[in-house]
Amino acid sequence: MIPPEQNSRFVAKMEDVLSVYRRAYDPDRPVVCMNEMSRQLLQQVRSPIEMRRGAPYREDHHYRRNGTASLFTLFEPLSSWRTVTARRRRTKIDWAECIRSLLVDHYPMAETVVLVMDNLNIHCLSSLYEAFGPAEARGLAARLEIHYTPEHGSWLNIAEIEQSVLARQALGRRIPTLAAMQRAVTAWAERRNRNGASVDWQFTTTDARIKLKRLYPKIDD
């Protein structure tokens, strides 16, 4: 009995991403994972009481909400490098500008950037054409090799793991403005980069075929 078609699509995309993670490090074709998350911008209404000996940090439960920030995280696991950009929105233009920065500012010498991300509607080459002129958009698109994680398979994106670390280490407090958010995430990323922190990804295609066997088609001989 063949499983539903959606299981086959999940398996195909999962194995594609896992095969990308097995590639050897190649500076001409770096593998970069991308993900976004949204955070509220919260301003203190009353000044908090700073921590001191015998007394914890205390803050009033009232706050002022100053909108949200979208955090675009780019992470290359094999070189232990990451960068985070805080933007007011998460649109096709925002994504396209992050991609241009990735290719032009961070990887100008790379022949191709292998990009792993989910298939959110803004994550498409057409976004580049909406943001830039056709010649520039085509030049950027030609340097991308995109691999999408499957639907309900965001756990396959290593950038999501890195964002979990970011949330725990740098975002557990009220941050009032977009500029303050950018300073916080930049300081965190620079510290992680200096320390050579990375993610030791262990899940392989062999593991998937054992642990997720129920998702694979059953072929009758």
CYANA upper distance limits for C-alpha pairs under 8 A (distance plus 0.5 A):
  1 MET  CA    217 PRO  CA      8.06
  1 MET  CA    218 LYS  CA      6.49
  1 MET  CA    219 ILE  CA      7.87
  1 MET  CA    220 ASP  CA      8.31
  2 ILE  CA    217 PRO  CA      5.60
  2 ILE  CA    218 LYS  CA      6.14
  2 ILE  CA    219 ILE  CA      7.66
  3 PRO  CA      7 ASN  CA      6.91
  3 PRO  CA      8 SER  CA      7.83
  3 PRO  CA    215 LEU  CA      7.49
  3 PRO  CA    216 TYR  CA      7.65
  3 PRO  CA    217 PRO  CA      6.05
  3 PRO  CA    218 LYS  CA      7.93
  4 PRO  CA      8 SER  CA      7.55
  5 GLU  CA      9 ARG  CA      6.95
  6 GLN  CA     10 PHE  CA      6.66
  7 ASN  CA     11 VAL  CA      6.65
  7 ASN  CA    215 LEU  CA      6.00
  7 ASN  CA    216 TYR  CA      7.52
  8 SER  CA     12 ALA  CA      6.65
  8 SER  CA    215 LEU  CA      7.69
  8 SER  CA    216 TYR  CA      7.13
  8 SER  CA    217 PRO  CA      7.39
  9 ARG  CA     13 LYS  CA      6.75
  9 ARG  CA    150 PRO  CA      7.90
 10 PHE  CA     14 MET  CA      6.47
 10 PHE  CA    150 PRO  CA      5.70
 10 PHE  CA    151 GLU  CA      7.40
 10 PHE  CA    153 GLY  CA      8.23
 11 VAL  CA     15 GLU  CA      6.56
 11 VAL  CA    150 PRO  CA      8.50
 11 VAL  CA    215 LEU  CA      7.43
 11 VAL  CA    216 TYR  CA      7.27
 12 ALA  CA     16 ASP  CA      6.69
 13 LYS  CA     17 VAL  CA      6.78
 13 LYS  CA    148 TYR  CA      7.35
 13 LYS  CA    149 THR  CA      6.50
 13 LYS  CA    150 PRO  CA      5.91
 14 MET  CA     18 LEU  CA      6.67
 14 MET  CA    149 THR  CA      6.89
 14 MET  CA    150 PRO  CA      6.75
 14 MET  CA    153 GLY  CA      8.09
 14 MET  CA    156 LEU  CA      7.92
 15 GLU  CA     19 SER  CA      6.52
 15 GLU  CA    205 THR  CA      6.55
 16 ASP  CA     20 VAL  CA      6.99
 16 ASP  CA    147 HIS  CA      7.87
 17 VAL  CA     21 TYR  CA      7.00
 17 VAL  CA    116 VAL  CA      7.84
 17 VAL  CA    147 HIS  CA      6.95
 17 VAL  CA    148 TYR  CA      7.81
 17 VAL  CA    149 THR  CA      7.09
 17 VAL  CA    156 LEU  CA      7.97
 18 LEU  CA     22 ARG  CA      7.08
 18 LEU  CA    156 LEU  CA      8.49
 18 LEU  CA    203 PHE  CA      8.30
 18 LEU  CA    204 THR  CA      6.61
 18 LEU  CA    205 THR  CA      6.65
 19 SER  CA     23 ARG  CA      7.44
 19 SER  CA    205 THR  CA      7.87
 20 VAL  CA     31 VAL  CA      8.18
 21 TYR  CA     31 VAL  CA      8.32
 25 TYR  CA     30 PRO  CA      7.42
 25 TYR  CA     78 LEU  CA      6.90
 26 ASP  CA     30 PRO  CA      6.22
 27 PRO  CA    110 ALA  CA      6.99
 28 ASP  CA    109 MET  CA      7.76
 28 ASP  CA    110 ALA  CA      4.90
 28 ASP  CA    111 GLU  CA      5.64
 28 ASP  CA    112 THR  CA      6.92
 28 ASP  CA    113 VAL  CA      8.31
 29 ARG  CA    110 ALA  CA      6.62
 29 ARG  CA    111 GLU  CA      6.69
 29 ARG  CA    112 THR  CA      5.44
 29 ARG  CA    113 VAL  CA      5.80
 29 ARG  CA    114 VAL  CA      6.75
 30 PRO  CA     76 GLU  CA      7.72
 30 PRO  CA    110 ALA  CA      7.87
 30 PRO  CA    112 THR  CA      7.78
 30 PRO  CA    113 VAL  CA      5.86
 30 PRO  CA    114 VAL  CA      6.43
 31 VAL  CA     76 GLU  CA      6.45
 31 VAL  CA     77 PRO  CA      8.19
 31 VAL  CA     78 LEU  CA      8.27
 31 VAL  CA    113 VAL  CA      6.80
 31 VAL  CA    114 VAL  CA      5.13
 31 VAL  CA    115 LEU  CA      6.56
 31 VAL  CA    116 VAL  CA      7.94
 32 VAL  CA     74 LEU  CA      6.99
 32 VAL  CA     75 PHE  CA      5.93
 32 VAL  CA     76 GLU  CA      4.94
 32 VAL  CA     77 PRO  CA      7.80
 32 VAL  CA    113 VAL  CA      7.46
 32 VAL  CA    114 VAL  CA      6.53
 32 VAL  CA    115 LEU  CA      5.57
 32 VAL  CA    116 VAL  CA      6.75
 33 CYS  CA     74 LEU  CA      6.27
 33 CYS  CA     75 PHE  CA      5.67
 33 CYS  CA     76 GLU  CA      6.76
 33 CYS  CA    115 LEU  CA      6.29
 33 CYS  CA    116 VAL  CA      5.14
 33 CYS  CA    117 MET  CA      6.52
 33 CYS  CA    157 ASN  CA      6.99
 33 CYS  CA    158 ILE  CA      6.76
 33 CYS  CA    159 ALA  CA      5.75
 34 MET  CA     72 PHE  CA      7.74
 34 MET  CA     73 THR  CA      6.09
 34 MET  CA     74 LEU  CA      5.20
 34 MET  CA     75 PHE  CA      6.96
 34 MET  CA    115 LEU  CA      7.61
 34 MET  CA    116 VAL  CA      6.70
 34 MET  CA    117 MET  CA      5.71
 34 MET  CA    157 ASN  CA      8.10
 34 MET  CA    159 ALA  CA      6.09
 35 ASN  CA     72 PHE  CA      6.53
 35 ASN  CA     73 THR  CA      5.90
 35 ASN  CA     74 LEU  CA      7.43
 35 ASN  CA    117 MET  CA      6.78
 35 ASN  CA    118 ASP  CA      8.06
 35 ASN  CA    157 ASN  CA      8.19
 35 ASN  CA    159 ALA  CA      6.23
 35 ASN  CA    160 GLU  CA      6.71
 35 ASN  CA    163 GLN  CA      8.49
 36 GLU  CA     70 SER  CA      7.09
 36 GLU  CA     71 LEU  CA      5.83
 36 GLU  CA     72 PHE  CA      5.06
 36 GLU  CA     73 THR  CA      6.50
 37 MET  CA     70 SER  CA      6.23
 37 MET  CA     71 LEU  CA      5.81
 37 MET  CA     72 PHE  CA      7.46
 37 MET  CA    163 GLN  CA      8.36
 38 SER  CA     68 THR  CA      7.14
 38 SER  CA     69 ALA  CA      6.18
 38 SER  CA     70 SER  CA      5.02
 38 SER  CA     71 LEU  CA      6.65
 39 ARG  CA     68 THR  CA      6.04
 39 ARG  CA     69 ALA  CA      5.84
 39 ARG  CA     70 SER  CA      7.01
 39 ARG  CA     71 LEU  CA      8.09
 40 GLN  CA     65 ARG  CA      7.67
 40 GLN  CA     66 ASN  CA      7.92
 40 GLN  CA     67 GLY  CA      6.58
 40 GLN  CA     68 THR  CA      4.81
 40 GLN  CA     69 ALA  CA      6.81
 41 LEU  CA     65 ARG  CA      6.46
 41 LEU  CA     66 ASN  CA      5.59
 41 LEU  CA     67 GLY  CA      6.08
 41 LEU  CA     68 THR  CA      5.74
 41 LEU  CA     69 ALA  CA      7.23
 41 LEU  CA    174 ARG  CA      7.58
 41 LEU  CA    175 ILE  CA      6.00
 41 LEU  CA    176 PRO  CA      5.34
 41 LEU  CA    177 THR  CA      6.33
 41 LEU  CA    178 LEU  CA      7.72
 41 LEU  CA    181 MET  CA      8.43
 42 LEU  CA     63 TYR  CA      6.81
 42 LEU  CA     64 ARG  CA      6.16
 42 LEU  CA     65 ARG  CA      5.25
 42 LEU  CA     66 ASN  CA      6.37
 42 LEU  CA     67 GLY  CA      8.37
 42 LEU  CA    174 ARG  CA      5.69
 42 LEU  CA    175 ILE  CA      5.89
 42 LEU  CA    176 PRO  CA      5.05
 42 LEU  CA    177 THR  CA      8.06
 43 GLN  CA     63 TYR  CA      6.13
 43 GLN  CA     64 ARG  CA      5.45
 43 GLN  CA     65 ARG  CA      6.82
 43 GLN  CA     66 ASN  CA      7.50
 43 GLN  CA    174 ARG  CA      6.88
 43 GLN  CA    175 ILE  CA      6.89
 43 GLN  CA    176 PRO  CA      4.74
 43 GLN  CA    177 THR  CA      8.22
 44 GLN  CA     48 PRO  CA      8.17
 44 GLN  CA     60 ASP  CA      8.36
 44 GLN  CA     62 HIS  CA      7.82
 44 GLN  CA     63 TYR  CA      5.49
 44 GLN  CA     64 ARG  CA      6.90
 44 GLN  CA    174 ARG  CA      7.75
 44 GLN  CA    176 PRO  CA      8.00
 45 VAL  CA     60 ASP  CA      8.21
 45 VAL  CA     62 HIS  CA      6.77
 45 VAL  CA     63 TYR  CA      5.63
 45 VAL  CA     64 ARG  CA      6.86
 46 ARG  CA     59 GLU  CA      8.19
 46 ARG  CA     60 ASP  CA      6.99
 46 ARG  CA     62 HIS  CA      8.28
 46 ARG  CA     63 TYR  CA      8.46
 47 SER  CA     59 GLU  CA      7.75
 47 SER  CA     60 ASP  CA      8.45
 48 PRO  CA     57 TYR  CA      7.99
 48 PRO  CA     58 ARG  CA      6.27
 48 PRO  CA     59 GLU  CA      4.89
 48 PRO  CA     60 ASP  CA      7.22
 49 ILE  CA     57 TYR  CA      6.44
 49 ILE  CA     58 ARG  CA      5.62
 49 ILE  CA     59 GLU  CA      6.75
 50 GLU  CA     56 PRO  CA      8.01
 50 GLU  CA     57 TYR  CA      5.47
 50 GLU  CA     58 ARG  CA      7.13
 51 MET  CA     55 ALA  CA      6.41
 51 MET  CA     56 PRO  CA      5.26
 51 MET  CA     57 TYR  CA      4.54
 51 MET  CA     58 ARG  CA      7.75
 52 ARG  CA     56 PRO  CA      7.03
 52 ARG  CA     57 TYR  CA      7.98
 65 ARG  CA    176 PRO  CA      8.34
 66 ASN  CA    176 PRO  CA      7.13
 66 ASN  CA    177 THR  CA      7.44
 68 THR  CA     88 ARG  CA      7.11
 68 THR  CA     89 ARG  CA      8.43
 69 ALA  CA     86 ALA  CA      6.54
 69 ALA  CA     87 ARG  CA      6.12
 69 ALA  CA     88 ARG  CA      5.41
 69 ALA  CA     89 ARG  CA      7.14
 69 ALA  CA    178 LEU  CA      6.94
 69 ALA  CA    181 MET  CA      8.32
 70 SER  CA     86 ALA  CA      6.15
 70 SER  CA     87 ARG  CA      5.67
 70 SER  CA     88 ARG  CA      6.49
 70 SER  CA     89 ARG  CA      6.28
 70 SER  CA     90 ARG  CA      6.47
 71 LEU  CA     84 VAL  CA      6.87
 71 LEU  CA     85 THR  CA      6.08
 71 LEU  CA     86 ALA  CA      5.09
 71 LEU  CA     87 ARG  CA      6.91
 72 PHE  CA     84 VAL  CA      6.01
 72 PHE  CA     85 THR  CA      5.61
 72 PHE  CA     86 ALA  CA      6.94
 72 PHE  CA     87 ARG  CA      8.22
 72 PHE  CA     98 CYS  CA      8.11
 73 THR  CA     82 ARG  CA      7.67
 73 THR  CA     83 THR  CA      6.47
 73 THR  CA     84 VAL  CA      5.00
 73 THR  CA     85 THR  CA      7.12
 73 THR  CA    159 ALA  CA      7.23
 73 THR  CA    163 GLN  CA      7.70
 74 LEU  CA     82 ARG  CA      5.98
 74 LEU  CA     83 THR  CA      5.92
 74 LEU  CA     84 VAL  CA      6.88
 74 LEU  CA    159 ALA  CA      7.31
 75 PHE  CA     80 SER  CA      8.10
 75 PHE  CA     81 TRP  CA      6.38
 75 PHE  CA     82 ARG  CA      4.74
 75 PHE  CA     83 THR  CA      7.18
 75 PHE  CA    158 ILE  CA      8.31
 75 PHE  CA    159 ALA  CA      6.30
 75 PHE  CA    162 GLU  CA      8.15
 76 GLU  CA     80 SER  CA      6.53
 76 GLU  CA     81 TRP  CA      5.84
 76 GLU  CA     82 ARG  CA      6.71
 77 PRO  CA     81 TRP  CA      7.18
 77 PRO  CA    158 ILE  CA      8.26
 77 PRO  CA    198 SER  CA      6.27
 77 PRO  CA    199 VAL  CA      6.75
 78 LEU  CA    198 SER  CA      8.18
 80 SER  CA    193 ASN  CA      6.83
 80 SER  CA    196 GLY  CA      5.89
 80 SER  CA    197 ALA  CA      6.28
 80 SER  CA    198 SER  CA      5.41
 81 TRP  CA    192 ARG  CA      8.39
 81 TRP  CA    193 ASN  CA      5.95
 81 TRP  CA    196 GLY  CA      8.04
 81 TRP  CA    198 SER  CA      8.29
 82 ARG  CA    189 ALA  CA      6.64
 82 ARG  CA    192 ARG  CA      8.47
 82 ARG  CA    193 ASN  CA      7.29
 83 THR  CA    186 THR  CA      7.61
 83 THR  CA    189 ALA  CA      6.30
 83 THR  CA    190 GLU  CA      8.36
 84 VAL  CA    182 GLN  CA      8.43
 84 VAL  CA    185 VAL  CA      6.64
 84 VAL  CA    186 THR  CA      6.92
 84 VAL  CA    189 ALA  CA      7.38
 85 THR  CA     98 CYS  CA      8.32
 85 THR  CA    182 GLN  CA      7.10
 85 THR  CA    185 VAL  CA      8.13
 85 THR  CA    186 THR  CA      8.30
 86 ALA  CA    178 LEU  CA      7.27
 86 ALA  CA    181 MET  CA      7.17
 86 ALA  CA    182 GLN  CA      5.84
 86 ALA  CA    185 VAL  CA      8.35
 87 ARG  CA     94 ASP  CA      7.91
 87 ARG  CA    178 LEU  CA      7.72
 88 ARG  CA    178 LEU  CA      7.59
 89 ARG  CA     94 ASP  CA      7.51
 90 ARG  CA     94 ASP  CA      6.31
 90 ARG  CA     95 TRP  CA      7.44
 91 THR  CA     95 TRP  CA      6.79
 91 THR  CA    122 ILE  CA      6.94
 92 LYS  CA     96 ALA  CA      6.56
 92 LYS  CA    122 ILE  CA      5.24
 92 LYS  CA    123 HIS  CA      7.87
 92 LYS  CA    127 SER  CA      5.64
 92 LYS  CA    128 LEU  CA      8.31
 92 LYS  CA    130 GLU  CA      8.13
 92 LYS  CA    131 ALA  CA      8.16
 93 ILE  CA     97 GLU  CA      6.63
 93 ILE  CA    127 SER  CA      7.04
 93 ILE  CA    128 LEU  CA      8.01
 93 ILE  CA    130 GLU  CA      7.53
 93 ILE  CA    131 ALA  CA      5.84
 94 ASP  CA     98 CYS  CA      6.84
 95 TRP  CA     99 ILE  CA      6.78
 95 TRP  CA    122 ILE  CA      7.36
 95 TRP  CA    123 HIS  CA      7.60
 95 TRP  CA    127 SER  CA      8.06
 96 ALA  CA    100 ARG  CA      6.74
 96 ALA  CA    127 SER  CA      6.46
 96 ALA  CA    128 LEU  CA      5.68
 96 ALA  CA    131 ALA  CA      6.91
 97 GLU  CA    101 SER  CA      6.74
 97 GLU  CA    131 ALA  CA      8.04
 98 CYS  CA    102 LEU  CA      6.64
 99 ILE  CA    103 LEU  CA      6.75
100 ARG  CA    104 VAL  CA      6.26
100 ARG  CA    105 ASP  CA      8.18
100 ARG  CA    140 LEU  CA      7.40
101 SER  CA    105 ASP  CA      5.51
101 SER  CA    106 HIS  CA      7.13
102 LEU  CA    106 HIS  CA      5.59
102 LEU  CA    107 TYR  CA      6.69
103 LEU  CA    107 TYR  CA      5.42
103 LEU  CA    108 PRO  CA      6.18
103 LEU  CA    110 ALA  CA      8.44
103 LEU  CA    113 VAL  CA      7.94
103 LEU  CA    140 LEU  CA      7.75
103 LEU  CA    143 ARG  CA      8.30
104 VAL  CA    108 PRO  CA      5.29
107 TYR  CA    113 VAL  CA      8.29
111 GLU  CA    143 ARG  CA      6.92
112 THR  CA    142 ALA  CA      8.38
112 THR  CA    143 ARG  CA      5.01
112 THR  CA    144 LEU  CA      6.05
112 THR  CA    145 GLU  CA      7.22
113 VAL  CA    143 ARG  CA      6.68
113 VAL  CA    144 LEU  CA      5.65
113 VAL  CA    145 GLU  CA      6.66
114 VAL  CA    144 LEU  CA      6.56
114 VAL  CA    145 GLU  CA      5.14
114 VAL  CA    146 ILE  CA      6.45
114 VAL  CA    147 HIS  CA      8.01
115 LEU  CA    144 LEU  CA      7.29
115 LEU  CA    145 GLU  CA      6.46
115 LEU  CA    146 ILE  CA      5.30
115 LEU  CA    147 HIS  CA      6.61
116 VAL  CA    146 ILE  CA      6.59
116 VAL  CA    147 HIS  CA      5.41
116 VAL  CA    148 TYR  CA      6.33
116 VAL  CA    149 THR  CA      7.58
116 VAL  CA    157 ASN  CA      7.39
117 MET  CA    123 HIS  CA      8.42
117 MET  CA    146 ILE  CA      8.27
117 MET  CA    147 HIS  CA      7.15
117 MET  CA    148 TYR  CA      5.71
117 MET  CA    149 THR  CA      6.48
117 MET  CA    157 ASN  CA      6.93
118 ASP  CA    123 HIS  CA      8.06
118 ASP  CA    148 TYR  CA      5.56
118 ASP  CA    149 THR  CA      5.40
118 ASP  CA    150 PRO  CA      7.50
118 ASP  CA    151 GLU  CA      8.14
118 ASP  CA    154 SER  CA      7.21
118 ASP  CA    157 ASN  CA      8.20
119 ASN  CA    123 HIS  CA      6.44
119 ASN  CA    124 CYS  CA      8.34
119 ASN  CA    148 TYR  CA      6.19
119 ASN  CA    149 THR  CA      7.46
119 ASN  CA    150 PRO  CA      8.24
119 ASN  CA    151 GLU  CA      8.31
122 ILE  CA    127 SER  CA      6.95
123 HIS  CA    127 SER  CA      7.74
124 CYS  CA    128 LEU  CA      8.25
125 LEU  CA    129 TYR  CA      7.68
125 LEU  CA    141 ALA  CA      6.80
126 SER  CA    130 GLU  CA      7.01
127 SER  CA    131 ALA  CA      6.84
128 LEU  CA    132 PHE  CA      6.46
128 LEU  CA    137 ALA  CA      5.63
128 LEU  CA    140 LEU  CA      8.26
128 LEU  CA    141 ALA  CA      8.02
129 TYR  CA    133 GLY  CA      6.84
129 TYR  CA    134 PRO  CA      6.42
129 TYR  CA    137 ALA  CA      5.78
129 TYR  CA    138 ARG  CA      8.28
131 ALA  CA    137 ALA  CA      8.40
132 PHE  CA    136 GLU  CA      6.74
132 PHE  CA    137 ALA  CA      6.15
133 GLY  CA    137 ALA  CA      6.49
134 PRO  CA    138 ARG  CA      6.44
135 ALA  CA    139 GLY  CA      6.70
136 GLU  CA    140 LEU  CA      6.76
137 ALA  CA    141 ALA  CA      6.60
138 ARG  CA    142 ALA  CA      6.52
139 GLY  CA    143 ARG  CA      7.33
140 LEU  CA    144 LEU  CA      7.45
149 THR  CA    153 GLY  CA      6.48
149 THR  CA    154 SER  CA      6.86
149 THR  CA    156 LEU  CA      6.99
149 THR  CA    157 ASN  CA      7.38
150 PRO  CA    154 SER  CA      7.70
153 GLY  CA    157 ASN  CA      8.43
154 SER  CA    160 GLU  CA      7.82
155 TRP  CA    160 GLU  CA      7.35
155 TRP  CA    161 ILE  CA      8.24
157 ASN  CA    161 ILE  CA      7.89
158 ILE  CA    162 GLU  CA      7.10
158 ILE  CA    199 VAL  CA      7.99
158 ILE  CA    201 TRP  CA      8.37
159 ALA  CA    163 GLN  CA      6.67
160 GLU  CA    164 SER  CA      6.86
161 ILE  CA    165 VAL  CA      7.13
161 ILE  CA    199 VAL  CA      8.36
162 GLU  CA    166 LEU  CA      6.80
162 GLU  CA    199 VAL  CA      8.17
163 GLN  CA    167 ALA  CA      6.64
164 SER  CA    168 ARG  CA      6.88
165 VAL  CA    169 GLN  CA      6.50
166 LEU  CA    170 ALA  CA      6.07
166 LEU  CA    171 LEU  CA      7.28
166 LEU  CA    185 VAL  CA      8.14
166 LEU  CA    188 TRP  CA      7.84
167 ALA  CA    171 LEU  CA      5.31
167 ALA  CA    172 GLY  CA      7.09
168 ARG  CA    172 GLY  CA      6.69
169 GLN  CA    188 TRP  CA      8.37
170 ALA  CA    184 ALA  CA      7.19
170 ALA  CA    185 VAL  CA      7.43
170 ALA  CA    188 TRP  CA      7.06
171 LEU  CA    175 ILE  CA      8.26
171 LEU  CA    184 ALA  CA      8.43
175 ILE  CA    180 ALA  CA      6.90
175 ILE  CA    181 MET  CA      6.60
176 PRO  CA    180 ALA  CA      7.21
176 PRO  CA    181 MET  CA      8.06
177 THR  CA    181 MET  CA      6.69
178 LEU  CA    182 GLN  CA      6.69
179 ALA  CA    183 ARG  CA      6.82
180 ALA  CA    184 ALA  CA      6.71
181 MET  CA    185 VAL  CA      6.73
182 GLN  CA    186 THR  CA      6.41
183 ARG  CA    187 ALA  CA      6.58
184 ALA  CA    188 TRP  CA      6.80
185 VAL  CA    189 ALA  CA      6.60
186 THR  CA    190 GLU  CA      6.56
187 ALA  CA    191 ARG  CA      6.66
188 TRP  CA    192 ARG  CA      6.75
189 ALA  CA    193 ASN  CA      6.55
190 GLU  CA    194 ARG  CA      6.64
191 ARG  CA    195 ASN  CA      6.76
192 ARG  CA    196 GLY  CA      6.66
192 ARG  CA    197 ALA  CA      5.86
193 ASN  CA    197 ALA  CA      6.87
203 PHE  CA    207 ASP  CA      6.61
203 PHE  CA    208 ALA  CA      7.84
204 THR  CA    208 ALA  CA      6.80
205 THR  CA    209 ARG  CA      6.72
206 THR  CA    210 ILE  CA      7.05
207 ASP  CA    211 LYS  CA      6.43
207 ASP  CA    212 LEU  CA      8.42
208 ALA  CA    212 LEU  CA      5.70
208 ALA  CA    213 LYS  CA      7.59
209 ARG  CA    213 LYS  CA      5.62
209 ARG  CA    216 TYR  CA      8.11
212 LEU  CA    216 TYR  CA      7.96
